[in-house]
Amino acid sequence: MINATFQVDSDLISVKIEGNNLAFFDVGTGLMTTLEGIKFSKAGVLKEFPDLKDNPDWKLISMERLKNHIKSFKTEMEKINYVKDELIKFGYKALFYQVAGFRTKKFK
């Protein structure tokens, strides 16, 4: 299990990866959600998957593709690095991570 903390503006977001499960936790509001609860931008999805342009189920299909992509990584560390790289693109700052309850480490 890996917990990682990110900052966007003045908000702190915690991301937890346990096996193939991914959860997001907003530290300020106390709200937690899985991948199904995050907002998908149609414009962002179409940049990644242009074949979904006219598909009415674009959100469900893109979510399934993302889940499969995350499952394709062998280790939890590879998964958290993928999430980190994606969040950085949207203005998030990677602060630190913690593996299996051990001491926190700063992202490199």
C-alpha positions in Angstrom: 0.0 0.0 0.0 1.3 3.5 -0.9 -0.2 6.8 0.2 0.9 9.9 -1.6 0.1 13.5 -0.9 -0.3 16.2 -3.5 -1.0 19.9 -3.3 -3.2 21.9 -5.7 -3.6 25.6 -4.8 -4.1 25.4 -1.0 -5.8 22.0 -1.1 -4.1 18.7 -0.1 -5.1 15.6 -1.9 -4.1 12.1 -0.7 -3.9 9.2 -3.2 -3.9 5.7 -1.9 -2.9 2.7 -4.1 -3.5 -0.8 -2.7 -3.0 -3.5 -5.3 -5.0 -2.3 -8.3 -7.3 -0.1 -6.2 -6.9 3.6 -6.5 -8.6 6.1 -4.1 -8.5 9.9 -3.7 -9.0 11.7 -0.4 -9.5 15.5 -0.1 -7.8 16.3 3.3 -9.7 19.6 3.7 -13.2 18.3 3.2 -12.7 14.7 4.3 -14.3 13.4 1.1 -13.0 10.2 -0.4 -13.7 8.7 -3.8 -12.5 5.9 -6.0 -11.7 6.2 -9.7 -15.5 6.1 -10.5 -16.0 9.3 -8.5 -13.6 11.6 -10.2 -14.6 14.0 -12.9 -13.6 13.3 -16.5 -13.4 16.1 -19.0 -14.7 15.1 -22.4 -12.0 17.3 -24.1 -9.3 15.6 -22.0 -10.7 12.1 -22.8 -10.8 12.9 -26.5 -7.2 14.0 -26.5 -6.2 10.6 -25.1 -8.9 8.5 -26.9 -10.0 10.2 -30.1 -12.0 7.1 -31.1 -14.6 7.9 -28.4 -15.7 11.1 -30.1 -19.2 10.0 -31.0 -19.6 7.3 -28.4 -22.3 8.1 -25.9 -20.6 5.8 -23.3 -17.2 7.7 -23.6 -16.9 8.2 -19.8 -17.4 4.5 -18.9 -15.1 3.3 -21.7 -12.3 5.8 -20.8 -12.6 4.8 -17.1 -12.3 1.1 -18.0 -9.3 1.9 -20.2 -7.7 3.8 -17.3 -8.3 1.0 -14.9 -6.7 -1.5 -17.3 -3.7 0.8 -17.8 -3.2 1.1 -14.1 -3.4 -2.7 -13.8 -0.7 -3.1 -16.4 1.9 -1.7 -14.1 3.7 -4.4 -12.1 4.4 -2.6 -8.8 2.5 -0.1 -6.7 5.5 2.3 -7.0 5.1 2.3 -10.8 1.4 3.0 -10.4 1.9 5.9 -8.0 4.6 7.3 -10.3 2.1 7.2 -13.2 -0.5 9.0 -11.1 2.1 11.6 -10.0 3.1 12.3 -13.6 -0.5 12.7 -14.7 -1.4 15.0 -11.8 1.7 17.2 -12.3 0.4 17.9 -15.8 -2.7 19.5 -14.3 -0.9 21.7 -11.8 -0.6 19.4 -8.8 2.6 19.5 -6.8 3.9 16.1 -5.6 4.8 16.4 -1.9 5.6 13.0 -0.4 4.7 9.4 -0.3 4.6 6.6 2.3 5.0 2.9 1.5 3.3 0.4 3.8 3.2 2.7 6.8 7.0 3.3 6.9 8.6 6.8 7.1 7.4 9.3 4.5 9.7 10.2 1.7 9.8 13.2 -0.7 9.1 12.6 -4.3 12.2 13.0 -6.6 
